[in-house]
């Protein structure tokens, strides 16, 4: 049975010699599982990058060691290759990731080329260690070969890093990833299409919203990769999704809190930037967003200084029966959130609307007594 071991240090300097010893000792502790070959991968020496470089990972290709037979065969092979290649074992890394694997052959005989980690190809941009069987690997392999990939092993595992490289290159070349937004309850009512190639992101402050959890189960049944964004550690959403992000906004004392909403927006913006981090065409835009996000705390502080102005505005609206909140583009989401807060706190009828849809039905409701709030930030829709 295959065994997997990894070592990661972050902001804690460690020498390569230490990392190698940790990985090899980790494999020794997995020997009881049975195996016929083994391998490890560690980071190479970091290379200087020019200012403003958009490289996703600054450094040379990882150093990979693979060997059949006992782990001690791998140990001897590692230190032999280190001497031959002149690898500096005293090089220190403040951030480093290393992986190790013992293999029990299912696809391909025990041999170095069939041992893990398996690679995406020249440069080892993606390396994978894997436990299990990929039942549809032959179909994936044929597809990747048609796209020019060359396979160097007989394993099923090799399709994983090569498929990752294929998808990564598509995104980097600007082909993009189609994204749609769904309301959880409506997705269930329509039985909207979700496929095993899809990634479904579920957003919930509490992580316990019934319609969101039902939609999550629907996506899981259809084989999608499910990601959770929630403020509640240990919630059902955080436990049932494959991976996710905790917004860490602190306990929600009141349902009308805005910190849950704003932290979700920040997290989704950061996730989008991470997905597109290797696209040169969007680098300027990403840097602008990062600068803007860094300024959020100071902007929030400035807004809070308007407390007396907001009280005066609220007093002028206290006798109103309804309120419309308009927004265009990105501001539509803010209009919806603002209207929701008015309903929850003031118990007043309020609707968030796309400003461009202020016609026919909605327009018929407007008279001299209906207050309208327009959210108009200085963006592309300002004029």
Secondary structure, 3 states (H helix, E strand, C coil): CCEEEEEEEEEEEEEHHHHHHHHHHHHHCCHHHCCCEEEEEECCCCCCCCCCCCCCCCCCCCEEEEEECCHHHHHHHHHHHHHHHCCCCCCEEEEEEEEEEEECCCCCCCCHHHCCCEECCCCCCCEECCCCCCCCHHHHHHHHHHCCCCCCCCCCCHHHHHHHHHHHHHHHCCCCCCCCCCCHHHHHHHCCCCCCCCEEEEEECCCCCHHHHHHHHHHHHCCCEEEEEECCCCCHHHHHCCEEEECCCCCCCCCCCCHHHHHHHHHHHHHHHHHCCCCHHHHHHHHHHHHHHHHHHHHHHHHHCCHHHHHHHHHHHCCCCEEEEEECCCHHHHHHHHHHHHHHHHCCEEEEEEHHHCCCHHHHCCCCCCEEEEECCCCCCCC
